[in-house]
């Protein structure tokens, strides 16, 4: 008989009078990898909190290891409201202590560890069988800050295993590990699933969930609305209104690019045999008005390349050319970088909205910081697009969409000759992904090439004219748009490219 490791039954959870989860039911079986695909992010953070902590419920029941741990009738049951469940949540932001070693994080920083004297040799011996069990070679005395992103993830997973946590939640993992690492992850998860551990895998696409999971559940507006078995075909995009809009936008984008005249051969950006860090002999070009997706297959290129492109560091060798002249380094505003999760990294809360908007404009308008009339003119010009209210709103009170509008409009005003965008769709819900596409299309329509740098393709192909898959040593696989149908079967929206190929486009 199958045992359940976690069950939420008809849960309604409210915060400040707003129901974040409503009539929410979900069962995770022992030894199962359950995929969760949120159509939007409403209620997702609340779900993460309830998995780990038994917070007061408006209605419903929560069971852990088939034991009732949370009940809306709390005054009648006498259960402890602040109790926690043995659930580990692994997200983009690591919970490990960076200044400690692998062994310290796995064994010492765990509940129940009571030894006052630690012997590194014994800790190394204890961790060895765990590493051998999953085919990994991570030194026990290595410091967390020196590990790769994937190695840190494995350490967090082993920490959960050693702690005896029966359920591990993996949220948006594919956006920060490579395709090869994702395949390795899949084998590790299945290894532990066979030993009775359970996993909740939160993914942006059904294709990704089906690659790894036994079942996949679709979440919308704080509810699970449908579950799909591992062998079932992903739902029709028109199953939901929000995904219908996204599907239509992707189709229209593809149709426009297919009907348009062949692009210019004018090369705006050219990189020649660039070497920096682990990047070796990397060469590629971007053309006027082109959307180029560069996929980092080994998850090492982006973090090495972005500081060089922004001028923060210098390459070992090689050259970067922009419209026939060498890149000018730190203050070369011809290159614009939109960072990963820009709402957290590219805004200045202590500055006004207008100051944030004008931050990279001083090379175009002399005196932008001294002459108030320039800012007033910008406010009048962009109030129709950005909204009049945002100019008087503190940065921290803007909505997610308004923050993206501010960042992308700032770069648009900068008027760069090329834009590099790092994983633009990361952690964005469906409606926001559509809007980000529209913001990027503003650059393309002006003839400014956009280079999307991604670890996982996710939604980037929907906008792409060309794809470069870059591996170690600068090896590059190039795909034109009419070749996208030949990509791996787990690529999101692949059916659209296959349809297009079948139509002879």
Order of alpha helices (4+ residues) and beta strands (2+ residues): beta-beta-beta-alpha-beta-beta-alpha-beta-alpha-alpha-beta-alpha-beta-alpha-beta-beta-alpha-beta-beta-beta-alpha-beta-beta-beta-alpha-alpha-alpha-alpha-beta-alpha-beta-beta-beta-alpha
